[in-house]
Amino acid sequence: MAASAVSEKWKVVWVAFVVAVFGWGLGFYGPAVYLPTLHATRGWSIAILSTAITAHYLLSAALIAGLPEAYRRFGVGKVTMAGAILAGVGAVAWANVQQPWQLIPALVLSGAGWAATSGAALNAMVAPWFERDRPKAISMAFNGASVGGILFAPLWMALISAFGLSPAALSFAIAMIVVVCPLAFLHLKAPPVAAQATAGVAPSPRAALMRERAFVTMSAAFALGLFAQIGLFAHLIARLAPDVGPAVAAAAISAITLCAILGRTLLGWLLGQRDRRVVTAANLGIQAVGSLLLAFGSGDVALVLGCVLFGLGVGNLTSLPPLIAQQEFRAADVGTVVALVVATNQAVFAFAPAIFGWLRDATESYVAAFCLAAMAQIAAALIVIAGRTSRG
């Protein structure tokens, strides 16, 4: 491969990394900040705010399913630029709500922005450029999601403490639009010739793909795993703050994302041709132990260990589905499979913030909610293993 082509494909990886930093910083970690901040400043119940976050994820799930068609019609670059603008405007809208009904237009904007900067979007940016090195490339790109947590979670809290929620959201929105849009315009263009040739192969019908056991077991497992993960993240600051304070609770999210980078990087370099379903099951088992420690732990040691074990698997739950799809489906179907898996996942885990919030309000603690997360992770591990023999 020519040196220029090699250079360009790794530039695409770094652009995807930057998109992930901002996409997760606003679309994923943002709701975890909005929930306690709006609860404290507006006096709205955690259940109401959790329901709005659920709607944010549900809407994005519906839009993610249509990403492949949007990319074919408009191109990855234009869709990504639109996503950056929508995500920024959505963050500003969340920060300025004064009445509960105003959460609706805010979540519509933020949900659309999150869809165009989510895991399915990152895969669409990177996958056409790689085959053998795809685990490394996917891991590098998705590490931007973890870096987004490291940077944005404490920055959110610091800026809110210093200036308020609205100025903080406006600052992040401007930064995302100014940084992401030029990069997407310059580098997210036509895929390499080899990928264009693959694109000429007719993809399988969606309905046929969704009936395959490989798809069903993969989608169900990651939906449950991410249900637990999203629920934990949405409520983690609220769970830890009474024990350690809001500043340390926000720092804990940064620590978790550091662990996520470590876990994802090791996976990208060591995975090779190993059974990706077995690796996924082990990943979920480690997270289940962390979730139980966060459910019942009260001392610093238990809470720190819970964060570390949960965090080591956080990044892999978003980067493993494209890698399993690469191993088990035709190249022409991988993009569609990944988009459908991510959309299905979000349609399930979108309910996690609301369910965790209702459980917390009903029991006046997070023990039941975090135990539910551990049960979902164990079930997911069993389901993903059940799909091992679905393909040769």
C-alpha positions as CSV (number, residue, x, y, z in Angstrom):
1,M,0.0,0.0,0.0
2,A,1.3,3.4,-0.9
3,A,2.7,5.5,2.0
4,S,0.1,8.3,1.3
5,A,-2.7,5.8,1.6
6,V,-1.4,4.4,4.8
7,S,-1.0,7.9,6.2
8,E,-4.6,8.9,5.1
9,K,-6.2,5.9,6.7
10,W,-4.6,6.6,10.1
11,K,-5.6,10.2,9.8
12,V,-9.2,8.9,9.5
13,V,-8.7,6.9,12.7
14,W,-7.6,10.1,14.5
15,V,-10.5,12.1,13.2
16,A,-12.8,9.3,14.4
17,F,-11.0,9.6,17.8
18,V,-11.7,13.3,18.0
19,V,-15.3,12.8,17.0
20,A,-15.6,10.2,19.8
21,V,-14.1,12.6,22.3
22,F,-16.8,15.2,21.7
23,G,-19.6,12.8,20.8
24,W,-19.3,10.9,24.1
25,G,-18.4,14.1,26.0
26,L,-21.8,15.6,25.1
27,G,-24.0,12.7,24.1
28,F,-23.0,10.1,26.6
29,Y,-21.5,11.8,29.6
30,G,-23.6,15.0,29.3
31,P,-26.8,13.3,30.5
32,A,-25.0,12.0,33.6
33,V,-24.2,15.6,34.4
34,Y,-27.6,17.0,33.4
35,L,-29.4,14.6,35.8
36,P,-28.0,15.7,39.2
37,T,-27.5,19.3,38.1
38,L,-31.1,19.8,36.9
39,H,-32.4,17.8,39.9
40,A,-30.6,20.2,42.2
41,T,-31.3,23.5,40.4
42,R,-34.8,22.9,39.1
43,G,-36.1,20.6,41.8
44,W,-37.4,18.1,39.2
45,S,-37.5,14.4,40.3
46,I,-34.8,12.0,39.2
47,A,-37.5,9.8,37.7
48,I,-38.6,12.6,35.3
49,L,-35.1,13.5,34.3
50,S,-34.2,9.8,33.8
51,T,-37.2,9.4,31.6
52,A,-36.0,12.3,29.4
53,I,-32.5,10.7,29.1
54,T,-34.2,7.4,28.1
55,A,-36.1,9.3,25.4
56,H,-32.7,10.8,24.2
57,Y,-31.3,7.3,23.7
58,L,-34.5,5.9,22.1
59,L,-34.6,8.6,19.5
60,S,-31.0,8.1,18.7
61,A,-31.6,4.4,18.3
62,A,-34.2,4.9,15.7
63,L,-31.9,7.3,13.8
64,I,-28.8,5.0,14.0
65,A,-30.7,2.3,12.2
66,G,-30.9,4.7,9.2
67,L,-27.3,5.7,9.3
68,P,-26.1,3.4,6.4
69,E,-28.7,4.9,4.1
70,A,-27.7,8.5,5.2
71,Y,-24.1,7.7,4.5
72,R,-24.8,6.4,1.1
73,R,-26.9,9.5,0.2
74,F,-24.9,12.3,1.8
75,G,-21.5,10.9,2.7
76,V,-19.9,10.2,6.1
77,G,-18.4,13.7,6.3
78,K,-21.6,15.7,5.9
79,V,-23.6,13.4,8.3
80,T,-20.8,13.8,10.9
81,M,-20.8,17.6,10.5
82,A,-24.6,17.7,11.0
83,G,-24.2,15.5,14.0
84,A,-21.7,17.8,15.6
85,I,-24.0,20.8,15.1
86,L,-27.0,19.0,16.5
87,A,-25.1,17.7,19.5
88,G,-23.9,21.1,20.4
89,V,-27.2,22.8,20.0
90,G,-28.8,20.0,22.0
91,A,-26.4,20.5,24.9
92,V,-27.3,24.2,25.0
93,A,-31.0,23.3,25.0
94,W,-30.6,20.9,27.9
95,A,-28.8,23.5,29.9
96,N,-31.4,26.1,29.4
97,V,-34.6,24.2,30.1
98,Q,-36.9,26.0,32.5
99,Q,-40.0,23.8,32.3
100,P,-40.2,20.0,32.1
101,W,-41.8,20.1,28.7
102,Q,-38.8,21.8,27.3
103,L,-36.8,18.6,27.8
104,I,-38.6,17.3,24.7
105,P,-37.0,19.6,22.1
106,A,-33.7,19.3,23.9
107,L,-33.6,15.5,23.8
108,V,-34.6,15.5,20.1
109,L,-31.6,17.6,19.2
110,S,-29.2,15.8,21.5
111,G,-30.5,12.4,20.4
112,A,-29.9,13.3,16.7
113,G,-26.4,14.5,17.5
114,W,-25.6,11.4,19.5
115,A,-26.8,9.1,16.7
116,A,-24.3,10.7,14.2
117,T,-21.4,10.4,16.6
118,S,-22.1,7.1,18.2
119,G,-20.3,3.8,17.9
120,A,-22.0,2.9,14.7
121,A,-20.8,6.2,13.2
122,L,-17.2,5.5,14.3
123,N,-17.3,2.1,12.7
124,A,-18.5,3.6,9.5
125,M,-15.6,6.1,9.5
126,V,-12.9,3.6,10.2
127,A,-13.9,0.1,9.0
128,P,-13.8,0.7,5.2
129,W,-10.1,1.5,5.5
130,F,-9.0,-1.6,7.4
131,E,-9.1,-5.4,7.3
132,R,-6.2,-7.0,9.1
133,D,-5.5,-4.1,11.5
134,R,-9.2,-3.4,12.2
135,P,-9.0,-4.4,15.9
136,K,-6.2,-1.9,16.5
137,A,-7.9,0.9,14.4
138,I,-11.3,0.4,16.1
139,S,-9.7,0.4,19.5
140,M,-7.8,3.6,18.8
141,A,-10.9,5.3,17.5
142,F,-13.1,4.2,20.3
143,N,-10.5,5.3,22.9
144,G,-11.7,8.8,22.0
145,A,-14.9,7.9,23.9
146,S,-12.9,7.2,27.0
147,V,-10.8,10.3,26.6
148,G,-14.1,12.2,26.3
149,G,-15.0,10.9,29.8
150,I,-11.6,11.7,31.3
151,L,-11.8,15.3,30.0
152,F,-15.5,16.1,29.9
153,A,-16.8,14.7,33.2
154,P,-14.6,16.8,35.5
155,L,-14.7,19.8,33.1
156,W,-18.5,19.7,33.2
157,M,-18.5,19.8,37.0
158,A,-15.7,22.5,37.2
159,L,-17.4,24.8,34.7
160,I,-20.8,24.3,36.2
161,S,-19.4,25.1,39.6
162,A,-17.6,28.2,38.3
163,F,-20.1,29.6,35.8
164,G,-23.3,27.6,35.8
165,L,-24.7,24.9,33.5
166,S,-25.7,27.1,30.6
167,P,-22.2,28.7,30.0
168,A,-20.6,25.3,30.4
169,A,-22.8,23.8,27.7
170,L,-22.3,26.7,25.4
171,S,-18.5,26.4,25.7
172,F,-18.6,22.7,24.9
173,A,-21.0,23.2,22.0
174,I,-18.8,25.8,20.3
175,A,-15.7,23.7,20.8
176,M,-17.3,20.7,19.3
177,I,-18.6,22.5,16.2
178,V,-15.3,24.4,15.6
179,V,-13.1,21.3,16.0
180,V,-15.2,18.4,14.5
181,C,-16.7,20.1,11.4
182,P,-13.4,21.1,9.7
183,L,-11.9,17.7,10.4
184,A,-14.9,15.9,9.0
185,F,-14.9,18.1,5.9
186,L,-11.2,17.5,5.2
187,H,-10.8,13.8,6.0
188,L,-14.1,11.9,6.0
189,K,-14.4,11.6,2.3
190,A,-14.6,8.7,-0.1
191,P,-13.3,5.3,1.2
192,P,-10.3,3.6,-0.4
193,V,-10.7,1.8,-3.7
194,A,-10.9,-1.7,-2.1
195,A,-13.8,-0.6,0.1
196,Q,-15.6,0.9,-2.9
197,A,-15.3,-2.4,-4.6
198,T,-16.8,-4.2,-1.6
199,A,-19.5,-1.6,-1.5
200,G,-20.6,-2.8,-5.0
201,V,-21.5,-6.2,-3.5
202,A,-25.2,-6.4,-2.7
203,P,-25.8,-6.5,1.1
204,S,-28.2,-9.0,2.5
205,P,-31.7,-7.9,3.4
206,R,-32.0,-6.5,6.9
207,A,-34.8,-8.9,7.9
208,A,-32.7,-11.9,6.9
209,L,-29.7,-10.7,8.9
210,M,-31.8,-10.0,12.0
211,R,-33.2,-13.6,11.9
212,E,-29.7,-15.2,12.1
213,R,-28.7,-16.7,15.4
214,A,-25.4,-14.9,15.2
215,F,-27.1,-11.5,15.1
216,V,-29.8,-12.4,17.7
217,T,-27.3,-13.6,20.3
218,M,-24.8,-10.8,19.7
219,S,-27.5,-8.1,19.7
220,A,-29.2,-9.4,22.8
221,A,-26.0,-9.8,24.8
222,F,-24.7,-6.4,24.0
223,A,-28.1,-4.8,24.6
224,L,-28.1,-6.3,28.1
225,G,-24.5,-5.4,28.8
226,L,-25.0,-1.8,27.7
227,F,-28.3,-1.6,29.5
228,A,-26.3,-2.2,32.7
229,Q,-23.5,0.1,31.6
230,I,-25.7,3.1,30.6
231,G,-27.8,2.8,33.7
232,L,-24.7,2.8,35.9
233,F,-23.1,5.7,34.1
234,A,-26.3,7.8,34.2
235,H,-26.5,7.4,38.0
236,L,-22.9,7.0,39.0
237,I,-22.3,10.6,40.1
238,A,-25.6,10.5,42.1
239,R,-24.6,7.1,43.6
240,L,-21.1,8.1,44.7
241,A,-21.7,11.8,45.7
242,P,-23.2,11.0,49.1
243,D,-20.2,8.9,50.0
244,V,-17.3,10.9,48.4
245,G,-18.7,14.3,47.3
246,P,-19.6,15.5,43.8
247,A,-16.1,16.5,42.8
248,V,-14.6,13.1,43.7
249,A,-17.6,11.4,42.1
250,A,-16.9,13.2,38.8
251,A,-13.2,12.2,39.2
252,A,-14.3,8.6,39.6
253,I,-15.9,8.7,36.1
254,S,-12.5,9.9,34.8
255,A,-10.8,7.0,36.6
256,I,-13.3,4.6,35.1
257,T,-12.6,5.9,31.6
258,L,-8.8,5.6,32.2
259,C,-9.4,1.9,33.0
260,A,-11.6,1.7,29.8
261,I,-8.7,3.0,27.7
262,L,-6.4,0.4,29.3
263,G,-8.8,-2.4,28.7
264,R,-9.7,-1.4,25.2
265,T,-6.0,-0.9,24.2
266,L,-5.0,-4.3,25.5
267,L,-7.8,-5.9,23.7
268,G,-7.0,-4.2,20.4
269,W,-3.3,-5.4,20.5
270,L,-3.9,-8.9,22.0
271,L,-7.2,-10.0,20.5
272,G,-5.8,-11.3,17.1
273,Q,-8.0,-14.2,15.9
274,R,-9.1,-15.3,19.4
275,D,-12.7,-16.2,19.9
276,R,-14.3,-12.7,20.3
277,R,-17.4,-14.1,22.0
278,V,-15.4,-15.8,24.8
279,V,-13.5,-12.5,25.3
280,T,-16.8,-10.7,25.5
281,A,-18.2,-13.1,28.1
282,A,-15.1,-12.6,30.3
283,N,-15.4,-8.9,29.9
284,L,-19.0,-9.0,31.1
285,G,-18.1,-11.2,34.1
286,I,-15.5,-8.8,35.3
287,Q,-18.0,-5.9,35.0
288,A,-20.6,-7.8,37.0
289,V,-18.2,-8.1,39.9
290,G,-17.6,-4.4,39.8
291,S,-21.3,-3.6,39.7
292,L,-21.9,-5.7,42.8
293,L,-19.1,-3.9,44.6
294,L,-20.7,-0.5,43.6
295,A,-24.1,-1.8,44.8
296,F,-23.0,-2.9,48.3
297,G,-19.7,-1.2,48.9
298,S,-19.5,1.7,51.3
299,G,-15.8,2.1,52.0
300,D,-13.2,3.7,49.7
301,V,-11.5,0.4,48.9
302,A,-14.7,-1.3,47.8
303,L,-15.9,1.6,45.7
304,V,-12.5,2.1,44.0
305,L,-12.2,-1.6,43.2
306,G,-15.8,-1.6,41.9
307,C,-15.0,1.4,39.6
308,V,-11.8,-0.3,38.3
309,L,-13.4,-3.6,37.5
310,F,-16.4,-2.0,35.9
311,G,-14.2,0.4,34.0
312,L,-11.8,-2.2,32.5
313,G,-14.7,-3.5,30.5
314,V,-16.5,-0.3,29.7
315,G,-14.7,0.5,26.4
316,N,-14.8,-3.1,25.1
317,L,-18.6,-3.3,25.1
318,T,-18.7,-0.6,22.4
319,S,-15.7,-1.8,20.3
320,L,-16.4,-5.6,20.4
321,P,-19.6,-5.6,18.3
322,P,-17.9,-4.4,15.1
323,L,-15.1,-6.9,15.6
324,I,-17.5,-9.8,16.1
325,A,-19.4,-8.7,13.1
326,Q,-16.2,-8.6,11.0
327,Q,-15.5,-12.2,12.0
328,E,-19.0,-13.6,11.5
329,F,-20.6,-11.7,8.6
330,R,-19.8,-10.9,5.0
331,A,-17.9,-7.7,4.5
332,A,-20.8,-6.2,2.6
333,D,-23.1,-6.8,5.6
334,V,-20.8,-5.7,8.4
335,G,-21.9,-2.0,8.3
336,T,-25.6,-2.9,8.3
337,V,-25.1,-5.4,11.1
338,V,-23.2,-3.0,13.2
339,A,-25.8,-0.2,12.7
340,L,-28.6,-2.6,13.5
341,V,-26.9,-4.0,16.6
342,V,-26.2,-0.5,17.9
343,A,-29.7,0.7,17.2
344,T,-31.2,-2.4,18.9
345,N,-28.9,-1.9,21.8
346,Q,-29.9,1.6,22.3
347,A,-33.6,0.7,22.0
348,V,-33.0,-1.5,25.0
349,F,-30.5,0.4,27.1
350,A,-32.4,3.6,26.5
351,F,-34.7,2.4,29.3
352,A,-31.9,2.0,31.8
353,P,-31.7,5.5,33.1
354,A,-35.4,5.6,33.7
355,I,-35.6,2.1,35.3
356,F,-32.6,2.8,37.5
357,G,-34.1,6.2,38.5
358,W,-37.5,4.6,39.4
359,L,-35.8,1.9,41.4
360,R,-33.8,4.4,43.2
361,D,-36.8,6.5,44.1
362,A,-38.8,3.5,45.1
363,T,-36.1,1.9,47.3
364,E,-34.4,5.2,48.3
365,S,-31.0,3.7,47.5
366,Y,-29.1,2.4,44.5
367,V,-28.6,-1.2,45.8
368,A,-31.4,-2.7,43.8
369,A,-30.6,-0.8,40.6
370,F,-26.9,-1.8,40.6
371,C,-27.8,-5.4,41.5
372,L,-30.0,-5.4,38.4
373,A,-27.0,-4.2,36.4
374,A,-24.9,-7.2,37.6
375,M,-27.7,-9.6,36.7
376,A,-28.0,-8.2,33.2
377,Q,-24.2,-8.5,32.7
378,I,-24.2,-12.2,33.8
379,A,-27.2,-12.9,31.5
380,A,-25.4,-11.2,28.7
381,A,-22.3,-13.3,29.2
382,L,-24.3,-16.5,28.9
383,I,-26.2,-15.3,25.8
384,V,-23.0,-14.3,23.9
385,I,-21.4,-17.7,24.6
386,A,-24.6,-19.4,23.4
387,G,-24.0,-17.9,19.9
388,R,-20.5,-19.4,19.5
389,T,-21.6,-22.2,17.2
390,S,-23.9,-20.2,15.1
391,R,-21.3,-19.7,12.4
392,G,-18.3,-21.7,11.4
